[in-house]
Amino acid sequence: MDSMTLVVATTLFLLAACSKDSAAPPAPSSAIKGYPQAELRIARRGQQVAVFRVDIAETDERRALGLMNVKTLRQGSGVVFLFPSETNVPFHMKDTLVPLDIAFWGSDGRIIDILQMTPCTAAPCQTYQSSAAFVGALEVNKGDLVDEGVVTGDVISLRRLDRQGS
């Protein structure tokens, strides 16, 4: 292989390695040890818009802790807050160190609201609330939802990985 072919092959390999593969979910966030994992997909008119690998907070205790004291959140990952029925509880950023986006979705899976949240280390902290009742909320790094082109009305689906041995 001549040097020019080697340069081209290496460049193509690096571009492929750095490109976004929408078929595979990101690696686990590992933000919250021991939480169940899921793949969260966001679609618009049947076309995939984004995929996140998420930790699931589905108990009162886990929802209350959220991402408190987590210093970094891996790109393409986040936390999903699942509720047993529709709610409109506010979220806060007390002791949350990472700026976040939050997307609230209803029982039909459609995103109701997308907000950006700012870290807060001392009370009182601002609260963030959906404009309507929701059954789930996704928290990811600030800007991730905009970067992926996610908008209100997009549809969220969740596939648990912990029940499949993943």
Secondary structure, 3 states (H helix, E strand, C coil): CCHHHHHHHHHHHHHHHHCCCCCCCCCCCCCCCCCCEEEEEEEECCEEEEEEEEEEECCHHHHHHCCCCCCCCCCCEEEEEEEEEEECCCEECECECCCEEEEEECCCCEEEEEEEECCECCCCCCEECCCCCEEEEEEEECCHHHHHCCCCCCEEEEEECHHHCC
